[in-house]
Amino acid sequence: MFINSPAKLTKAFMGNCLDVQLSSMGDCEICGAMKVKTSAVFMGKAEVQSCTRCSEKLGMQKKGVAPGIAKASHMKPRPKKSSHLMMKGAKELVHDFAQRIIKARELKGWDKKMLAKKCAERVNVIQAVESGKTPTDSVVRKLERMLDIDLMEVPSNDGEQFVNSGSSSGMTLGDFLAKARKDLND
């Protein structure tokens, strides 16, 4: 039997796999059939385009919405609880947290590895915090508990000045510089 066209060859090779519907034609990623009706199916964890013959033969399920996702899309979202200590505004990380951590660790006679083990953290996390990198809230809580120190404090307004806290025609930078020059000359 001599087949002279690719379409006839594909139809002869694939048998009933060739579907004549032109609306959703594609290539089967499993058997290689071209211009067949395909649908998205899961093969393991991968999503592939498969013809009906392959999906039936291999027992693959058509792609659908997972039951948990379908149920969740109809539910109202719950308000999220925030456990971020630094984001609440009630307390803030002390400016000398790194020095406090190092001092407390050395008073207990621990090296960085021992502190990391006691806090269930990696050594590089402890090294980063001791070098001044801002720790996460969970690391702050662990360090406070293990070292018996306070790393969070209520923010104070000492020495803080608010720029333009009054009316909209407040002091400008030019006004500030002019006042500073005047004070220096006086």
C-alpha positions as a Markdown table, in Angstrom:
| # | Residue | x | y | z |
|---|---|---|---|---|
| 1 | Met | 0.0 | 0.0 | 0.0 |
| 2 | Phe | 1.5 | 3.3 | -1.1 |
| 3 | Ile | 0.4 | 6.5 | 0.7 |
| 4 | Asn | 1.4 | 9.7 | -1.0 |
| 5 | Ser | 0.1 | 12.4 | 1.4 |
| 6 | Pro | 1.1 | 13.1 | 5.1 |
| 7 | Ala | -2.6 | 13.4 | 6.1 |
| 8 | Lys | -3.4 | 9.9 | 4.7 |
| 9 | Leu | -0.2 | 8.5 | 6.3 |
| 10 | Thr | -1.2 | 9.9 | 9.6 |
| 11 | Lys | -4.8 | 8.6 | 9.3 |
| 12 | Ala | -3.6 | 5.2 | 8.3 |
| 13 | Phe | -1.0 | 5.1 | 11.0 |
| 14 | Met | -3.2 | 6.4 | 13.8 |
| 15 | Gly | -6.4 | 4.7 | 12.8 |
| 16 | Asn | -9.4 | 6.3 | 14.6 |
| 17 | Cys | -7.3 | 8.9 | 16.3 |
| 18 | Leu | -7.8 | 11.5 | 13.6 |
| 19 | Asp | -10.8 | 13.5 | 14.4 |
| 20 | Val | -12.3 | 15.7 | 11.7 |
| 21 | Gln | -13.5 | 18.5 | 13.9 |
| 22 | Leu | -11.6 | 21.7 | 12.9 |
| 23 | Ser | -12.7 | 23.9 | 15.8 |
| 24 | Ser | -10.0 | 22.6 | 18.3 |
| 25 | Met | -7.4 | 21.0 | 16.2 |
| 26 | Gly | -4.0 | 20.4 | 17.5 |
| 27 | Asp | -1.1 | 18.0 | 17.8 |
| 28 | Cys | -1.2 | 15.1 | 20.3 |
| 29 | Glu | 1.9 | 15.4 | 22.4 |
| 30 | Ile | 1.8 | 11.7 | 23.2 |
| 31 | Cys | 1.4 | 9.8 | 19.9 |
| 32 | Gly | 2.4 | 12.7 | 17.6 |
| 33 | Ala | -0.9 | 12.7 | 15.7 |
| 34 | Met | -1.3 | 16.1 | 13.9 |
| 35 | Lys | -4.4 | 18.1 | 13.4 |
| 36 | Val | -6.6 | 16.1 | 15.8 |
| 37 | Lys | -9.0 | 17.2 | 18.4 |
| 38 | Thr | -7.0 | 17.5 | 21.6 |
| 39 | Ser | -7.8 | 18.2 | 25.2 |
| 40 | Ala | -5.6 | 19.1 | 28.2 |
| 41 | Val | -4.9 | 16.1 | 30.4 |
| 42 | Phe | -2.6 | 15.3 | 33.2 |
| 43 | Met | 0.2 | 12.8 | 32.6 |
| 44 | Gly | 1.8 | 12.4 | 36.0 |
| 45 | Lys | 2.1 | 16.0 | 37.2 |
| 46 | Ala | 2.6 | 17.4 | 33.8 |
| 47 | Glu | -0.2 | 18.9 | 31.7 |
| 48 | Val | -0.2 | 17.7 | 28.1 |
| 49 | Gln | -2.4 | 18.0 | 25.0 |
| 50 | Ser | -3.7 | 14.5 | 24.1 |
| 51 | Cys | -6.0 | 13.1 | 21.5 |
| 52 | Thr | -9.1 | 11.2 | 22.8 |
| 53 | Arg | -7.6 | 7.8 | 21.7 |
| 54 | Cys | -4.4 | 8.3 | 23.8 |
| 55 | Ser | -6.2 | 9.7 | 26.8 |
| 56 | Glu | -8.7 | 6.8 | 26.8 |
| 57 | Lys | -6.0 | 4.2 | 26.1 |
| 58 | Leu | -3.7 | 5.4 | 28.9 |
| 59 | Gly | -6.6 | 6.2 | 31.3 |
| 60 | Met | -5.6 | 9.9 | 31.8 |
| 61 | Gln | -8.0 | 12.3 | 33.4 |
| 62 | Lys | -9.1 | 15.5 | 31.6 |
| 63 | Lys | -7.8 | 18.7 | 33.2 |
| 64 | Gly | -10.4 | 20.0 | 35.6 |
| 65 | Val | -10.5 | 22.3 | 38.6 |
| 66 | Ala | -9.3 | 20.5 | 41.8 |
| 67 | Pro | -12.1 | 19.9 | 44.3 |
| 68 | Gly | -10.4 | 22.0 | 46.9 |
| 69 | Ile | -9.9 | 25.0 | 44.6 |
| 70 | Ala | -13.5 | 24.8 | 43.3 |
| 71 | Lys | -14.8 | 24.9 | 46.9 |
| 72 | Ala | -12.4 | 27.7 | 47.9 |
| 73 | Ser | -13.5 | 29.9 | 45.0 |
| 74 | His | -17.0 | 30.0 | 46.4 |
| 75 | Met | -16.0 | 30.8 | 49.9 |
| 76 | Lys | -15.5 | 34.3 | 51.4 |
| 77 | Pro | -11.8 | 35.1 | 52.2 |
| 78 | Arg | -11.0 | 35.1 | 55.9 |
| 79 | Pro | -9.3 | 38.2 | 57.4 |
| 80 | Lys | -5.7 | 37.5 | 57.8 |
| 81 | Lys | -4.1 | 37.6 | 61.2 |
| 82 | Ser | -0.8 | 39.4 | 61.3 |
| 83 | Ser | 1.9 | 38.1 | 63.6 |
| 84 | His | 4.5 | 40.5 | 62.4 |
| 85 | Leu | 5.7 | 42.2 | 65.5 |
| 86 | Met | 7.6 | 45.0 | 63.7 |
| 87 | Met | 4.6 | 45.7 | 61.4 |
| 88 | Lys | 2.1 | 46.3 | 64.2 |
| 89 | Gly | 3.7 | 49.5 | 65.3 |
| 90 | Ala | 3.4 | 48.6 | 69.0 |
| 91 | Lys | 7.1 | 47.7 | 69.2 |
| 92 | Glu | 10.1 | 48.1 | 67.1 |
| 93 | Leu | 13.5 | 46.4 | 66.9 |
| 94 | Val | 16.1 | 48.1 | 69.1 |
| 95 | His | 18.9 | 49.9 | 67.2 |
| 96 | Asp | 21.7 | 47.9 | 68.9 |
| 97 | Phe | 20.2 | 44.4 | 68.5 |
| 98 | Ala | 23.3 | 42.9 | 67.1 |
| 99 | Gln | 25.5 | 44.0 | 70.1 |
| 100 | Arg | 22.8 | 42.8 | 72.5 |
| 101 | Ile | 22.7 | 39.4 | 70.9 |
| 102 | Ile | 26.5 | 39.0 | 70.8 |
| 103 | Lys | 26.8 | 40.1 | 74.4 |
| 104 | Ala | 24.1 | 37.7 | 75.7 |
| 105 | Arg | 25.4 | 34.8 | 73.7 |
| 106 | Glu | 29.0 | 35.3 | 75.1 |
| 107 | Leu | 27.6 | 35.6 | 78.6 |
| 108 | Lys | 26.0 | 32.2 | 78.3 |
| 109 | Gly | 29.3 | 30.8 | 76.9 |
| 110 | Trp | 27.8 | 29.8 | 73.6 |
| 111 | Asp | 29.3 | 30.0 | 70.2 |
| 112 | Lys | 27.2 | 30.8 | 67.1 |
| 113 | Lys | 26.8 | 27.2 | 66.3 |
| 114 | Met | 25.3 | 26.4 | 69.8 |
| 115 | Leu | 23.0 | 29.4 | 69.6 |
| 116 | Ala | 21.8 | 28.3 | 66.2 |
| 117 | Lys | 21.1 | 24.8 | 67.4 |
| 118 | Lys | 19.2 | 26.0 | 70.4 |
| 119 | Cys | 17.1 | 28.4 | 68.3 |
| 120 | Ala | 16.6 | 25.7 | 65.5 |
| 121 | Glu | 18.1 | 28.1 | 63.0 |
| 122 | Arg | 21.1 | 27.8 | 60.6 |
| 123 | Val | 24.4 | 29.2 | 61.7 |
| 124 | Asn | 24.4 | 31.7 | 58.7 |
| 125 | Val | 21.2 | 33.2 | 60.1 |
| 126 | Ile | 22.8 | 33.9 | 63.4 |
| 127 | Gln | 25.9 | 35.3 | 61.7 |
| 128 | Ala | 23.8 | 37.6 | 59.6 |
| 129 | Val | 21.8 | 38.9 | 62.6 |
| 130 | Glu | 25.0 | 39.4 | 64.6 |
| 131 | Ser | 26.5 | 41.4 | 61.7 |
| 132 | Gly | 23.5 | 43.7 | 61.7 |
| 133 | Lys | 21.0 | 42.2 | 59.2 |
| 134 | Thr | 17.4 | 42.7 | 60.5 |
| 135 | Pro | 16.0 | 39.4 | 61.7 |
| 136 | Thr | 12.6 | 38.1 | 60.9 |
| 137 | Asp | 9.9 | 38.2 | 63.7 |
| 138 | Ser | 10.2 | 34.5 | 64.4 |
| 139 | Val | 14.0 | 34.7 | 64.8 |
| 140 | Val | 13.6 | 37.7 | 67.1 |
| 141 | Arg | 11.2 | 35.7 | 69.3 |
| 142 | Lys | 13.6 | 32.7 | 69.4 |
| 143 | Leu | 16.6 | 34.9 | 70.3 |
| 144 | Glu | 14.7 | 36.7 | 73.0 |
| 145 | Arg | 13.5 | 33.5 | 74.5 |
| 146 | Met | 16.9 | 31.6 | 74.3 |
| 147 | Leu | 19.1 | 34.5 | 75.5 |
| 148 | Asp | 16.6 | 36.1 | 78.0 |
| 149 | Ile | 16.9 | 39.5 | 76.4 |
| 150 | Asp | 14.6 | 42.2 | 75.0 |
| 151 | Leu | 15.1 | 43.0 | 71.3 |
| 152 | Met | 11.8 | 44.8 | 70.8 |
| 153 | Glu | 10.9 | 48.1 | 72.5 |
| 154 | Val | 8.0 | 50.6 | 72.4 |
| 155 | Pro | 9.0 | 53.4 | 70.1 |
| 156 | Ser | 9.7 | 56.7 | 71.7 |
| 157 | Asn | 9.2 | 60.1 | 70.1 |
| 158 | Asp | 12.3 | 61.6 | 71.8 |
| 159 | Gly | 14.2 | 63.8 | 69.4 |
| 160 | Glu | 11.9 | 63.2 | 66.5 |
| 161 | Gln | 10.8 | 66.2 | 64.5 |
| 162 | Phe | 8.1 | 65.9 | 62.0 |
| 163 | Val | 8.5 | 68.0 | 58.8 |
| 164 | Asn | 5.4 | 69.9 | 57.8 |
| 165 | Ser | 3.3 | 68.5 | 60.6 |
| 166 | Gly | 1.2 | 71.7 | 60.8 |
| 167 | Ser | -0.5 | 73.5 | 58.0 |
| 168 | Ser | 0.3 | 73.0 | 54.4 |
| 169 | Ser | 2.3 | 76.3 | 54.3 |
| 170 | Gly | 4.8 | 75.0 | 56.8 |
| 171 | Met | 8.6 | 75.4 | 56.9 |
| 172 | Thr | 10.4 | 74.6 | 53.6 |
| 173 | Leu | 14.0 | 73.4 | 53.3 |
| 174 | Gly | 14.9 | 77.0 | 52.2 |
| 175 | Asp | 13.3 | 78.4 | 55.4 |
| 176 | Phe | 15.2 | 75.9 | 57.5 |
| 177 | Leu | 18.5 | 76.8 | 55.9 |
| 178 | Ala | 17.8 | 80.5 | 56.3 |
| 179 | Lys | 16.9 | 80.0 | 60.0 |
| 180 | Ala | 20.1 | 77.9 | 60.5 |
| 181 | Arg | 22.3 | 80.7 | 58.9 |
| 182 | Lys | 20.6 | 83.3 | 61.0 |
| 183 | Asp | 21.2 | 81.2 | 64.2 |
| 184 | Leu | 24.9 | 80.8 | 63.2 |
| 185 | Asn | 25.3 | 84.5 | 62.7 |
| 186 | Asp | 23.6 | 85.4 | 66.0 |
